[in-house]
Amino acid sequence: MGPLKLKVDMRRSKAQFDQVMAKYLADTGKDAAKVLNTKSAYIIHGAAELTKHADKADIRKFIRSAEGQAFVGRLFGKGTMLKNILAKSMPDSRKEATKRIIAARNSSVGYIRAGWVLPLAIMRKSAKARIKNIKMAKMKRRDIGTAKPARKSMRPVASFYNLIGQLKGSRKKKPGQKATAAAAVRVFGLPALKKSFERERNSMLRYFQSVLRKTAAKRRLLK
């Protein structure tokens, strides 16, 4: 995911953002590369924060419910716990199996968000922007996201990518999963990115409205 290689449903949001950005740069006279990198950092952070994530309490409640315990029984009975939960040994009881599944489900919290950690770090450093770290996300691999800051030129371009949905095995659903990683990115990641684009576009629109109000106030004083 990113401002250059976007899915079809993202093109409209990006086009609208680019239009407002062009006007913003023309009106403010600010350095285009720095503005692009700063806005990219805020878009990345917003996309991560707006991405829906699993709720640990809900996970525990489900696993311990009758339906959840039936799910535990199916995994336990088929002998797939070792493969799916990446355990070194099979659980010796339903209670232990339940504990391991809860731990495995909890570890998936923030998985999509993790793909934004490195892009944010790159853009934040380039823009020298004071933006907080992404909550509930840790980067354990460097190939799950990347970014390329804009440089000073006639037409500067900033790009950033969350590669979670493109990793090997991301299109395969493991037993117990509701969706593949690639599907989760489409369902949760892209809508969050779209909202983040729109939020930054709206912040620039508010700037224009503020300028218009100030200009109108000055005109009234001159009359």
Protein Blocks (a to p, Z undefined) as FASTA:
>chain_A
ZZklccfklmmmmmmmmmmmmmmmmmnopafklmmmmmmmmmmmmmmmmpccddfklmmm
mmmmmklmmmmmmmmmnopmmmmnopabdcfbfklmmmmmmmmmmmmgoklmmmmmmmmm
mmmmmnopacdddehiacfbfklbccddddddfbdcdddddfklmgghklpccehiabdf
klmmmmmmmmmmmmmmmmmmmmmmmmmmmmmmmmmmmmmmmZZ
